[in-house]
Amino acid sequence: MSISRTLKSWRQYRSTVSELNSLSARELSDLGISRSDIPAVARQATR
């Protein structure tokens, strides 16, 4: 994987994590996600 592609993927991952972390516990629950699931969900979303 090229460096630019890796950086783009990392930025998308961080953005997704940030957005999910900004949600309330209730909103995350409505989505079926717990706080501990956020990194895994973000990784899967950026594949």
C-alpha positions as CSV (number, residue, x, y, z in Angstrom):
1,M,0.0,0.0,0.0
2,S,1.4,3.4,-0.9
3,I,2.1,6.1,1.7
4,S,-0.6,8.4,0.4
5,R,-3.2,5.6,0.5
6,T,-2.1,4.7,4.0
7,L,-2.5,8.3,5.2
8,K,-5.9,8.6,3.5
9,S,-7.1,5.4,5.2
10,W,-5.7,6.6,8.6
11,R,-7.5,10.0,8.2
12,Q,-10.8,8.3,7.4
13,Y,-10.4,6.0,10.4
14,R,-9.7,8.9,12.8
15,S,-12.6,10.9,11.4
16,T,-14.9,7.9,11.9
17,V,-13.7,7.4,15.4
18,S,-14.1,11.0,16.2
19,E,-17.7,11.1,14.8
20,L,-18.7,8.0,16.7
21,N,-17.1,9.3,19.9
22,S,-19.2,12.5,19.6
23,L,-22.4,10.5,19.8
24,S,-24.2,10.0,23.1
25,A,-24.5,6.6,24.7
26,R,-28.2,6.6,23.7
27,E,-27.4,7.3,20.0
28,L,-24.7,4.6,20.0
29,S,-27.1,2.2,21.6
30,D,-29.7,3.0,18.9
31,L,-27.0,2.0,16.3
32,G,-26.2,-1.2,18.2
33,I,-22.7,0.0,19.0
34,S,-21.0,0.3,22.4
35,R,-18.1,2.6,23.1
36,S,-15.6,-0.3,23.2
37,D,-16.8,-1.3,19.7
38,I,-15.9,2.1,18.1
39,P,-12.3,1.2,17.0
40,A,-13.4,-2.1,15.4
41,V,-16.4,-0.4,13.7
42,A,-14.2,2.4,12.4
43,R,-11.6,-0.1,11.0
44,Q,-14.3,-2.0,9.2
45,A,-15.9,1.2,7.8
46,T,-12.6,2.3,6.3
47,R,-11.8,-0.9,4.5
